[in-house]
Amino acid sequence: MTNSSEHDQAFKPESWDEFCDQLKQLGQTIVANSPDQGLDQTEGFRYLARLTQNALGRFTERPNPLRPAINYGSPRIGGDNPDFIYGSIAVRGGQRYRIRGNRRDAFNIGFGSYYGGLGSGKGLQCSGYVFLNDLAVGDNGDFELTISQEPIEGNWLPMLEASNSILIRQTVLNRGQDRAAELQVELVEGNSHEPVEMNSQDSSKLAPLTAAEFEKSLQFAGLFVGGVVGQFLGWTDSFKTRPNEIHPIDPKLLQFANGDPSTRYHNGYFELCKDEVLLIELDPPDCEYWNIQLANYWLESLDYLDYQTHFNHANAAVDDDGKVRLAISQRNPGVENWMDTAGHSRGCIAMRWIKADQESLARTKLVSYQQLQESSAKDLLAS
């Protein structure tokens, strides 16, 4: 138990001042890195506000790993996928957990155990990853998944003593139409199949907050926001060295954001005048899933509910030769697979191949609206 003297300790107001000073400095970082003072800078400050809101909720609310719950409040970070519903669970590596659910219309679900965290010194590192499509699932869609250090028979996700979170990436191919999976998580006692019964007398009870703990939570929140801003500005800086192209991501950029190990990530940067169109040609390999999307300068996904800012293997039109040709532009060029920049003249491109049997590179070509009216995207890309 915590000594009462620790609870009587005064909170240091300068800790709050330091946190606010960090945010002020990060605001200066946004100004210094914004390519213009209009939309990009405005979205930069909204990005900073969103990260701050998430960090304060994450670090000051003290989620209890012994009373696990799925949190769906993930911010838009690092080119978040419009086809994914992201969930996270705070866990303790020495415990055992079970996720129960029904997949409903979910195309697939990725479950990963992680240690570290985005923006931290070691970054986010994966300690285990499984896909629902590789697990035993009932004919009605019901399934169970156990998460623990010790191997078990059946559906199992490994984790380490250092693991502190479970991240869930639920793939829903048609947002607004397909039903997301129903998921619940519970703490399990040892080898028992029964969930742990919690009451006010057991060790799962969080001790009252101390000043030192809250001061530390503000420190962690500031470090998280600053680390995320800096980390993904580095990504954008890398992508924009070759504008209007798409390439496999530099592996060094993934060292501190270790996501799904079965995914090949390709990224790019678009910069378009109002009369320009960026054409893209894909030759999809044999894979379980692929998608391509647009993000803003800060690597937040664009408004995918009101604008067509992304396509995947299920909804992209395929040409007679088996290739997929897309067009990125600020206004509709009158072609299939138009990716609307939603008012942005610049931003990032993210592409994913999941469980692809080989590498497949995208071809791009910058053309004018006039050229596209006079010739097809296929011919322009071939020329």
C-alpha positions in Angstrom: 0.0 0.0 0.0 1.1 3.5 -0.6 2.0 5.5 2.5 -0.5 8.3 3.4 2.4 10.7 3.4 2.8 10.2 -0.4 -0.8 11.3 -0.8 -0.2 14.4 1.3 2.7 15.5 -0.9 2.0 18.7 -2.7 1.7 18.8 -6.5 4.4 20.9 -8.1 2.6 23.5 -10.2 5.8 23.9 -12.2 5.1 20.4 -13.6 2.0 21.8 -15.3 4.0 24.9 -16.5 6.6 22.6 -18.0 3.9 20.6 -19.8 2.3 23.8 -21.2 5.8 25.0 -22.3 6.3 21.8 -24.2 3.0 22.4 -26.1 4.1 26.0 -26.8 7.4 24.8 -28.2 5.6 22.1 -30.3 3.3 24.9 -31.7 6.5 26.6 -32.9 7.5 23.3 -34.5 4.2 23.2 -36.4 4.7 26.8 -37.6 8.3 26.1 -38.7 7.4 22.9 -40.6 4.1 24.0 -42.2 4.5 24.3 -46.0 2.0 27.2 -45.9 0.0 29.3 -43.4 -3.4 28.1 -44.7 -4.9 24.6 -44.5 -1.6 22.8 -43.7 -0.8 25.0 -40.7 -4.4 24.9 -39.5 -4.4 21.1 -39.7 -1.0 21.0 -38.0 -2.4 22.8 -34.9 -5.5 20.5 -34.9 -3.1 17.6 -35.1 -1.3 18.9 -32.1 -4.6 19.4 -30.2 -5.8 15.8 -31.1 -2.5 14.3 -29.9 -2.7 16.3 -26.7 -6.2 15.2 -26.0 -5.3 11.6 -26.6 -2.1 11.8 -24.5 -3.8 13.4 -21.5 -6.6 10.7 -21.6 -4.1 7.9 -22.0 -1.6 9.0 -19.3 -3.7 10.7 -16.7 -6.7 8.4 -16.6 -4.5 5.4 -15.6 -6.0 2.4 -17.4 -5.9 -0.6 -15.1 -4.4 -3.7 -16.8 -6.2 -5.9 -14.3 -9.6 -4.5 -15.4 -9.0 -4.6 -19.2 -11.2 -2.8 -21.7 -10.9 -2.1 -25.4 -10.3 1.6 -26.2 -11.3 2.7 -29.6 -10.2 6.3 -29.2 -7.0 6.0 -31.3 -5.9 9.3 -32.9 -5.0 9.7 -36.6 -1.3 8.9 -36.6 1.2 7.8 -39.3 -1.2 7.4 -42.2 -3.9 5.6 -40.2 -5.8 3.2 -42.5 -9.4 4.2 -43.4 -10.2 0.5 -43.7 -9.2 -0.2 -40.1 -11.0 0.2 -36.9 -8.3 0.5 -34.4 -8.6 -0.7 -30.8 -6.1 -0.9 -27.9 -6.0 -2.7 -24.5 -3.7 -1.8 -21.7 -2.2 -5.1 -20.4 0.5 -6.4 -18.0 2.9 -9.0 -19.5 2.7 -11.4 -16.6 -1.1 -11.8 -16.8 -3.3 -13.8 -19.1 -6.1 -12.3 -21.1 -8.9 -13.6 -23.4 -10.7 -11.8 -26.2 -14.1 -13.2 -27.2 -16.1 -12.0 -30.1 -18.0 -12.5 -33.3 -16.5 -11.3 -36.6 -19.8 -10.2 -38.2 -18.8 -8.5 -41.5 -15.1 -7.9 -40.7 -12.9 -9.0 -43.5 -10.1 -9.8 -41.1 -8.8 -8.7 -37.7 -5.1 -8.4 -36.7 -4.2 -8.8 -33.0 -0.7 -7.7 -31.9 1.0 -7.5 -28.5 3.4 -4.6 -28.1 5.9 -3.1 -25.8 7.4 0.4 -25.7 5.3 3.0 -27.4 5.1 5.6 -30.2 7.3 8.6 -29.4 9.3 6.7 -26.7 13.0 6.1 -26.8 12.6 2.5 -28.0 9.5 3.2 -30.1 6.6 0.7 -30.6 7.9 -2.9 -30.8 5.8 -6.0 -31.6 6.1 -9.1 -29.4 3.4 -11.2 -31.2 0.9 -11.0 -34.0 -1.9 -13.1 -35.3 -4.7 -12.7 -37.8 -8.3 -13.9 -37.2 -8.3 -15.6 -40.7 -5.5 -17.9 -39.4 -7.4 -18.9 -36.2 -10.2 -21.3 -35.5 -13.5 -19.5 -35.9 -16.9 -21.0 -35.5 -19.4 -21.3 -38.4 -21.4 -18.5 -36.8 -18.3 -16.3 -36.6 -17.7 -16.7 -32.8 -14.1 -17.0 -31.6 -11.8 -16.8 -28.6 -8.2 -15.7 -28.4 -5.9 -16.2 -25.4 -3.0 -13.7 -24.8 -0.2 -14.8 -22.5 3.5 -15.5 -22.2 3.1 -19.2 -21.8 2.0 -21.1 -25.0 -1.4 -22.7 -25.0 -3.3 -25.0 -27.4 -5.7 -23.3 -29.7 -6.0 -19.7 -30.6 -3.0 -18.0 -28.9 -1.3 -14.6 -29.1 2.2 -14.5 -27.4 3.5 -11.6 -25.4 6.5 -10.8 -23.3 7.0 -9.7 -19.7 7.6 -6.2 -21.1 4.4 -6.2 -23.2 2.1 -3.3 -22.2 -0.6 -3.2 -24.9 -2.7 -5.2 -27.3 -3.4 -3.4 -30.6 -6.4 -4.5 -32.7 -6.7 -3.6 -36.4 -10.1 -4.6 -37.7 -10.5 -4.5 -41.4 -13.9 -3.3 -42.6 -13.8 -3.0 -46.4 -17.0 -0.9 -46.8 -17.2 1.6 -44.0 -20.7 2.7 -43.2 -22.1 -0.6 -44.7 -20.3 -3.6 -43.2 -20.9 -4.4 -39.5 -17.8 -4.2 -37.3 -16.9 -7.2 -35.2 -18.2 -7.5 -31.6 -15.3 -7.9 -29.2 -14.9 -8.2 -25.4 -11.7 -8.7 -23.3 -11.3 -10.2 -19.9 -8.6 -11.1 -17.4 -8.2 -14.9 -17.0 -6.9 -16.7 -13.8 -3.8 -18.9 -14.6 -4.8 -22.0 -16.6 -8.5 -21.5 -15.7 -11.1 -20.8 -18.3 -13.0 -18.6 -15.9 -12.5 -14.9 -15.8 -11.0 -13.3 -12.7 -13.7 -12.1 -10.3 -12.8 -8.5 -9.2 -14.0 -6.9 -6.0 -13.0 -3.9 -3.9 -10.7 -6.1 -1.6 -8.4 -7.5 -4.3 -5.1 -6.3 -5.6 -6.6 -5.0 -8.8 -7.8 -1.9 -7.0 -5.8 1.2 -8.0 -4.3 3.2 -5.2 -5.3 6.8 -4.9 -3.4 9.2 -7.1 -0.2 10.8 -5.7 1.3 14.1 -6.8 4.4 12.3 -8.0 2.4 10.0 -10.2 0.4 12.8 -11.8 3.6 14.8 -12.4 5.0 11.8 -14.1 1.9 11.3 -16.2 2.2 14.9 -17.5 5.8 14.2 -18.4 4.8 11.1 -20.3 2.0 13.0 -22.1 4.4 15.7 -23.2 7.0 13.2 -24.3 4.4 11.3 -26.3 3.1 14.3 -28.1 6.5 15.6 -28.9 7.8 12.2 -29.9 4.9 11.5 -32.3 5.2 15.0 -33.9 8.9 14.6 -34.5 8.8 10.9 -35.6 6.2 11.4 -38.3 7.6 14.8 -39.5 10.6 12.7 -40.3 8.5 10.4 -42.4 7.0 13.3 -44.3 10.4 14.8 -44.8 11.6 11.5 -46.3 8.6 11.0 -48.6 8.7 14.6 -50.1 12.3 14.2 -51.3 10.7 12.4 -54.3 7.4 14.2 -54.9 4.7 12.5 -56.9 6.3 9.1 -56.6 5.6 6.0 -54.5 8.3 3.8 -53.1 8.8 1.1 -50.4 9.2 2.8 -47.1 12.8 3.2 -45.8 13.1 0.4 -43.2 14.8 2.8 -40.8 11.5 4.7 -40.5 9.8 1.5 -39.3 12.3 0.8 -36.5 10.3 2.9 -34.1 6.8 2.1 -35.4 6.8 -1.7 -35.7 3.3 -2.5 -36.9 1.9 -5.5 -38.7 4.9 -7.7 -39.6 3.1 -9.2 -42.6 2.5 -5.9 -44.3 4.7 -4.3 -47.0 4.4 -0.5 -46.7 4.9 1.8 -49.7 4.6 5.6 -49.3 4.8 8.8 -51.3 4.1 12.5 -51.4 1.8 14.4 -53.8 2.1 18.1 -54.7 -0.4 19.2 -57.3 -1.6 22.4 -58.9 -5.3 22.7 -59.6 -4.9 21.6 -63.2 -2.6 18.6 -62.5 -3.4 15.0 -62.0 -1.2 12.3 -60.6 -1.8 9.0 -62.3 -0.9 5.7 -60.5 -0.6 2.3 -62.0 -0.6 -0.8 -59.8 -0.1 -4.4 -60.7 -1.4 -6.1 -57.5 0.5 -9.2 -56.4 -1.2 -12.2 -55.0 -2.1 -11.0 -51.5 -4.8 -11.1 -49.0 -5.5 -7.4 -49.0 -4.2 -4.2 -50.4 -5.2 -0.5 -50.2 -4.0 2.9 -51.2 -4.9 6.1 -49.4 -4.2 9.8 -49.1 -3.2 11.6 -45.9 -2.4 15.2 -45.1 1.0 16.7 -44.5 1.0 15.5 -40.9 0.1 11.9 -42.0 -3.5 12.0 -40.7 -5.9 10.2 -43.0 -8.1 12.5 -45.0 -11.9 12.7 -44.5 -12.7 9.3 -45.9 -16.4 9.3 -45.0 -17.3 12.4 -47.1 -14.7 12.1 -49.8 -13.3 9.2 -51.9 -9.7 9.4 -50.5 -8.8 5.7 -50.7 -9.4 2.4 -52.5 -8.8 -1.2 -51.6 -8.8 -4.6 -53.4 -12.6 -4.9 -53.0 -13.8 -1.6 -54.4 -11.1 -0.5 -56.9 -12.0 -0.9 -60.6 -9.6 -3.2 -62.4 -8.7 -2.8 -66.1 -8.9 -5.6 -68.7 -5.1 -6.2 -68.3 -5.5 -6.9 -64.6 -3.9 -3.6 -63.5 -5.4 -0.9 -61.4 -5.1 2.7 -62.5 -6.0 5.6 -60.2 -5.9 9.4 -60.4 -5.2 11.8 -57.6 -6.4 15.4 -58.1 -8.2 18.3 -56.5 -11.2 18.1 -58.9 -12.8 15.2 -60.6 -11.0 14.3 -63.8 -13.8 12.1 -65.0 -12.1 8.7 -64.6 -12.6 5.6 -62.5 -10.7 5.3 -59.2 -10.5 9.0 -58.6 -8.8 9.8 -55.3 -10.1 13.2 -54.1 -7.5 15.3 -52.2 -10.4 16.9 -50.2 -9.1 20.4 -50.8 -5.4 19.6 -50.3 -2.7 20.6 -52.8 -0.1 18.5 -51.0 0.0 15.5 -48.7 1.2 11.9 -48.3 0.3 8.6 -50.0 0.2 5.3 -48.1 -0.1 1.9 -49.7 -0.2 -1.5 -48.1 0.2 -5.1 -49.4 -0.8 -7.7 -46.7 0.6 -11.2 -47.1 1.9 -10.4 -50.6 3.8 -13.1 -52.4 6.2 -10.6 -54.0 7.1 -7.0 -54.2 5.1 -4.8 -56.6 6.1 -1.3 -57.3 3.7 1.5 -58.3 4.2 3.6 -61.4 3.3 7.3 -61.4 3.0 10.1 -63.9 2.1 13.7 -63.5 -0.2 15.0 -66.3 -2.6 17.9 -66.9 -6.4 17.7 -67.0 -6.1 18.6 -70.7 -3.9 15.6 -71.4 -6.3 13.3 -69.6 -9.2 14.6 -71.7 -7.3 13.8 -74.9 -5.9 10.4 -73.9 -6.5 7.5 -71.5 -4.7 7.0 -68.2 -3.5 3.7 -69.6 -1.9 5.3 -72.6 -0.4 8.2 -70.7 1.2 5.9 -68.2 2.6 3.8 -71.0 4.1 6.8 -72.8 
